[in-house]
Amino acid sequence: MKLTVQVKLLPTPVQAAALEETLHACNQAATWVSSVAFEKDVKRNFALREHTYMAVKDRWGLGAQAAQHVIKKTCDAYRTLKANLKAGNLGRPTSKRYRRATEKPVAFRLVGAQPYDDRMLSWQYAERTVSIWTLSGRMKGVVFTAAPEHVARLALCRRGESDLLSRDGMWFLTATCEVPEAELNTSVVEFLGVDLGIVNIATTSDGQIMAGRRLNRGRLREGVLRQKLQKKNTPSAKRRLKKRRRKEARRARDINHKIAKHVVAEAERTGRGIALEDLTGIRARVRLRKPQRATHSSWAFAQLGAFIAYKARRAGVPVVFVDPAYTSQQCCACGHIDKVNRASQALFICRNCGVVAHADRNASHNIAARGAAVWTAGRESRVPATP
């Protein structure tokens, strides 16, 4: 399986200036290549290379490998745009967002990521340095820092290209690693159900509740502070906004990693699989009052599900996604479904058998049962036995 490892570069001022010049030139060239691709309606790599390769080398002084990566990056951007349009992620063809994406060429930020292959970038893991191509020539001895386990993973599993990117004045390299997967445990019978929510981020069928109240209070404080700074609109307020803009996302990502690690470890320890709700498109399906929209849209359900899925693959734990319909209205004891069973956000009372339970725990038991049913149905043979 593929994982990405990000390391932080610690360049000297001279090295940082060379990296910045190179990154700006590559992205300016990519924007020009994108305009040619849009004008001539040529979005394939080799065909676009005939129109732009020599111009990119001569005009921006890029090397052969860098010029090819600029053209390939542009083609990949148009391929991604086409996939998003086909999937409906940018709305209907008549929508303003759809037209804005299709009526002009793709543009690249000056500090957008630039891919580097092994001809342009080499790693010295023992010295914690890299040798990297720039417009000023090959730059050796650029120091990087990373956790020891990440350096070991890079040394053993790194494959293919690495991306150079700049963020808030800091420099990073993101490398792709081919990590071996553990053998999938196909003998599981039971599943650990995980109910995802906002008040309680994750609730397992074992009864464990990962509450999100502290995170939601922090998010509320950040929102109030952001409004005050935006209203003030002074240079110092803008600097403070820029400094804090990724704080909430980093906190949410860290919590998602911790929850995913705990859930996978518990499933692996008990020899069970993991059952999750398929929440694809939930934001488009659910109608909410205006005060609830920001809270509902700010939590990364897809990110948490993706973290659980990839950590489970590394551990050999099977993961199934089930239909989330009525999991919060169905009684896990008798199966009765009724909207009034959900007495409140935290309380579930079955109108048929009288079971009283925590609402999220009840839903997690339903998810676990559906996961076991999906797993069993998938393993059953549909081919009739030969006489």
C-alpha positions in Angstrom: 0.0 0.0 0.0 1.1 3.6 -0.6 1.7 6.0 2.2 3.1 9.5 2.1 5.9 10.7 4.5 6.5 14.5 4.9 9.8 15.8 6.1 10.7 19.4 6.9 13.6 21.0 5.2 15.9 23.4 7.1 17.6 25.4 4.3 20.0 28.2 4.8 18.8 31.7 3.5 20.8 31.2 0.3 19.3 27.7 -0.2 15.8 28.9 0.6 16.1 31.7 -2.0 17.2 29.2 -4.7 14.3 26.9 -3.8 11.8 29.8 -3.9 13.1 30.9 -7.3 12.9 27.4 -8.7 9.4 26.7 -7.3 8.1 30.1 -8.7 9.5 29.4 -12.1 8.1 25.9 -12.3 4.6 27.1 -11.4 4.7 30.0 -13.7 5.7 27.6 -16.5 2.9 25.3 -15.5 0.3 28.1 -15.7 1.6 29.0 -19.2 1.4 25.3 -20.3 -2.1 25.2 -18.9 -3.1 28.1 -21.1 -1.7 26.4 -24.2 -3.5 23.2 -23.3 -6.8 25.1 -22.8 -6.4 27.1 -26.0 -5.5 24.2 -28.2 -7.6 21.6 -26.3 -4.6 19.3 -25.9 -4.6 17.7 -22.5 -2.5 14.6 -23.1 1.1 14.5 -22.0 3.0 13.6 -25.2 0.8 15.7 -27.4 1.1 18.7 -25.1 4.9 18.2 -24.9 5.2 18.9 -28.7 3.7 22.3 -28.2 5.4 23.4 -25.0 8.6 21.5 -24.1 11.2 23.6 -25.9 9.5 26.9 -24.9 9.4 25.9 -21.2 13.1 25.1 -21.3 14.1 28.2 -23.1 11.8 30.7 -21.5 12.2 29.7 -17.8 15.5 27.9 -17.9 14.2 24.6 -16.6 16.1 21.4 -17.1 14.8 18.5 -19.2 13.4 16.6 -16.3 11.8 19.6 -14.6 10.2 20.7 -17.9 8.7 17.2 -18.4 7.3 17.2 -14.8 5.8 20.7 -15.4 3.9 19.4 -18.4 2.9 16.2 -16.7 1.6 18.2 -13.7 -0.6 20.3 -15.9 -2.1 17.2 -17.6 -2.7 15.6 -14.2 -4.6 18.8 -13.1 -6.9 18.6 -16.1 -7.4 14.9 -15.5 -8.5 15.6 -11.9 -10.7 18.4 -13.1 -12.4 16.1 -15.6 -13.0 13.5 -12.9 -14.5 16.1 -10.5 -16.8 17.3 -13.3 -17.9 13.8 -14.1 -18.6 13.0 -10.4 -20.7 16.1 -10.0 -18.3 17.6 -7.3 -18.5 21.0 -9.0 -22.3 21.1 -9.3 -24.5 21.1 -12.4 -23.2 22.3 -15.8 -25.4 25.4 -15.5 -24.0 26.3 -12.0 -21.7 29.2 -11.5 -19.0 27.0 -9.9 -19.1 24.6 -12.9 -18.7 27.4 -15.4 -16.0 29.1 -13.4 -14.0 25.8 -13.5 -14.4 25.1 -17.2 -14.4 28.5 -18.9 -10.8 29.4 -18.1 -7.5 27.4 -17.9 -6.2 25.9 -14.7 -3.8 28.2 -12.8 -1.1 27.2 -10.4 -0.1 29.0 -7.2 3.5 30.2 -7.1 4.2 28.0 -4.1 2.3 25.0 -5.4 4.0 21.6 -5.1 6.5 20.5 -7.7 7.3 16.8 -8.3 11.0 15.7 -8.2 12.2 12.3 -9.4 15.5 10.5 -8.5 17.4 12.3 -11.2 16.6 15.7 -9.6 16.6 14.7 -5.9 18.7 12.3 -3.9 18.5 11.4 -0.2 21.3 11.0 2.3 19.4 9.4 5.2 22.4 8.9 7.6 23.4 12.6 7.3 19.7 13.8 7.2 20.4 15.8 4.0 19.2 15.9 0.4 20.7 17.0 -2.8 18.2 18.8 -5.0 18.1 20.5 -8.4 17.4 24.2 -8.6 17.8 26.9 -11.2 21.1 27.9 -9.6 22.4 24.4 -10.0 22.5 21.3 -7.9 22.3 22.2 -4.3 23.9 19.7 -1.9 23.7 19.4 1.9 20.1 20.7 2.4 19.3 19.5 5.9 15.9 17.9 6.7 14.3 16.8 9.9 11.8 14.0 10.6 10.9 11.4 13.3 13.3 8.4 13.4 10.5 6.0 12.3 9.8 8.2 9.3 13.4 8.3 8.2 13.6 4.5 8.5 10.4 4.2 6.4 11.9 6.4 3.8 15.1 4.5 3.6 13.3 1.1 3.2 10.1 1.9 1.4 10.4 5.1 -0.6 9.4 4.7 -4.3 8.9 7.1 -7.2 8.6 10.9 -7.0 8.8 13.4 -4.1 7.0 16.7 -4.0 8.7 20.0 -3.0 6.3 22.5 -1.4 6.4 25.7 0.6 3.9 26.6 3.3 3.9 29.7 5.5 7.6 30.3 4.8 8.6 26.7 5.6 9.8 24.0 3.2 8.7 20.4 3.0 9.3 17.3 0.9 6.5 14.8 0.6 7.7 11.3 -0.5 5.6 8.3 -1.5 6.4 5.0 0.2 5.3 1.4 -0.7 4.6 -0.1 2.7 3.9 -3.9 2.8 0.4 -4.8 4.0 -0.2 -7.4 6.7 -2.1 -10.5 5.7 -5.8 -9.9 5.9 -7.6 -11.8 8.7 -10.4 -13.5 6.8 -11.5 -15.6 9.7 -13.3 -12.8 11.6 -16.8 -13.5 12.7 -17.6 -10.4 14.8 -17.2 -6.7 13.9 -16.5 -3.6 15.9 -19.1 -1.0 15.0 -18.1 2.6 15.0 -20.7 5.4 14.9 -19.4 8.8 13.8 -20.9 12.0 15.1 -20.3 15.6 16.1 -21.1 15.6 19.8 -19.4 12.3 20.1 -16.8 12.0 17.4 -16.7 8.2 17.5 -18.6 5.6 19.6 -17.8 1.9 19.4 -20.0 -1.1 20.0 -17.8 -1.9 23.0 -19.3 1.2 24.7 -16.2 3.5 24.3 -17.1 7.1 23.5 -14.6 9.5 22.1 -16.3 12.8 23.0 -15.9 15.9 20.9 -17.1 18.5 23.4 -13.7 19.8 24.1 -12.8 20.1 20.4 -16.1 21.8 19.6 -15.6 24.4 22.4 -12.1 25.1 21.0 -13.6 25.4 17.5 -16.2 27.9 18.8 -13.5 30.0 20.5 -11.4 30.0 17.2 -14.5 31.1 15.3 -15.2 34.0 17.6 -11.6 35.1 17.6 -11.5 34.8 13.8 -14.6 37.1 13.5 -13.1 39.7 15.8 -9.8 39.7 13.9 -11.6 39.9 10.5 -13.7 42.8 11.8 -10.6 44.6 13.1 -8.8 44.3 9.8 -5.5 45.8 10.8 -2.1 44.5 9.6 -1.4 42.9 12.9 -4.8 41.2 12.9 -4.1 39.9 9.4 -0.8 38.5 10.5 -2.4 36.8 13.4 -5.2 35.3 11.1 -2.6 34.0 8.8 -0.6 32.4 11.6 -3.7 30.6 13.0 -5.4 29.6 9.8 -4.3 26.0 9.9 -4.5 25.4 13.7 -8.0 24.0 13.7 -7.3 21.6 10.8 -4.1 20.4 12.5 -5.9 19.7 15.8 -8.7 17.8 14.0 -6.2 15.7 12.0 -4.3 14.8 15.2 -7.4 13.7 17.0 -8.5 11.7 14.0 -5.2 9.9 13.9 -5.5 9.1 17.6 -9.0 7.8 17.3 -8.2 5.7 14.3 -5.1 4.2 16.0 -7.2 3.2 19.0 -10.0 1.7 17.0 -7.7 -0.4 14.8 -5.6 -1.6 17.8 -8.8 -2.7 19.7 -10.1 -4.6 16.6 -6.7 -6.3 16.0 -6.4 -7.2 19.7 -9.8 -8.9 19.8 -9.6 -10.5 16.3 -12.6 -8.6 14.9 -13.2 -6.5 11.8 -14.3 -2.9 11.7 -17.7 -1.7 10.4 -18.1 2.0 9.4 -21.0 4.0 8.0 -20.7 5.0 4.3 -21.3 8.7 4.8 -20.5 9.7 1.2 -22.5 12.7 0.2 -24.0 13.3 3.6 -23.6 17.0 3.4 -25.7 17.1 0.3 -28.4 14.9 1.7 -28.9 16.5 5.1 -30.8 19.8 5.5 -29.8 21.9 8.6 -30.7 25.2 10.2 -28.2 27.9 9.5 -26.6 27.9 13.0 -25.9 24.1 12.6 -24.3 24.2 9.2 -20.8 25.4 10.2 -20.6 22.7 13.0 -21.9 20.0 10.7 -19.5 20.8 7.8 -16.4 21.4 9.8 -15.6 17.9 11.0 -13.7 15.6 8.6 -15.7 12.4 8.7 -14.1 11.2 5.4 -10.6 11.8 6.9 -11.4 9.8 10.0 -12.8 6.9 7.9 -9.7 7.0 5.6 -7.3 6.9 8.5 -9.1 3.9 10.0 -9.1 2.2 6.6 -5.4 2.6 5.9 -4.3 1.8 9.4 -6.5 -1.3 9.3 -4.9 -2.4 6.0 -1.5 -2.2 7.6 -2.7 -4.4 10.5 -4.6 -6.9 8.4 -7.9 -5.9 9.9 -10.9 -6.1 7.5 -13.0 -3.0 7.1 -16.5 -2.9 5.7 -18.7 0.2 5.0 -22.5 -0.2 5.6 -25.6 1.7 4.7 -26.2 4.3 7.5 -29.9 4.5 6.9 -31.9 4.3 10.1 -29.0 3.1 12.3 -30.0 5.8 14.9 -33.7 4.9 14.8 -33.5 1.1 14.8 -33.5 -0.8 18.1 -30.4 -3.0 18.4 -32.4 -5.5 20.5 -35.6 -6.1 18.5 -34.9 -4.3 15.2 -37.9 -2.0 15.5 -37.5 1.2 13.5 -39.3 4.4 14.5 -38.3 8.0 14.4 -39.6 8.6 17.9 -37.2 5.9 19.3 -34.5 8.7 19.3 -35.8 10.6 22.3 -32.9 13.0 22.3 -29.4 13.4 21.0 -28.1 11.1 23.8 -31.1 8.9 24.7 -32.7 6.0 22.8 -35.9 4.4 24.0 -37.5 1.7 21.9 -41.3 2.1 21.6 -41.6 -1.6 20.9 -39.6 -3.5 23.5 -38.8 -0.7 25.9 -35.0 -0.9 25.7 -33.3 2.2 27.0 -29.7 2.9 25.8 -27.3 5.5 24.9 -28.3 6.6 21.3 -24.8 6.4 19.8 -24.0 3.1 21.4 -27.3 1.7 20.1 -26.3 2.9 16.6 -22.9 1.4 16.9 -24.4 -2.0 17.7 -26.6 -1.7 14.6 -23.5 -0.8 12.5 -21.6 -3.8 13.9 -24.5 -6.2 13.0 -24.8 -4.8 9.5 -21.0 -5.1 9.0 -21.1 -8.8 10.0 -24.0 -9.3 7.6 -22.2 -7.6 4.7 -19.0 -9.6 5.4 -20.8 -12.9 5.5 -22.8 -12.1 2.3 -19.5 -11.2 0.5 -17.9 -14.5 1.5 -20.8 -16.7 0.5 -20.4 -18.4 -2.9 -23.1 -17.6 -5.4 -22.1 -20.5 -7.7 -24.4 -23.6 -7.3 -22.6 -26.7 -6.2 -22.0 -29.3 -8.9 -23.8 -32.6 -8.5 
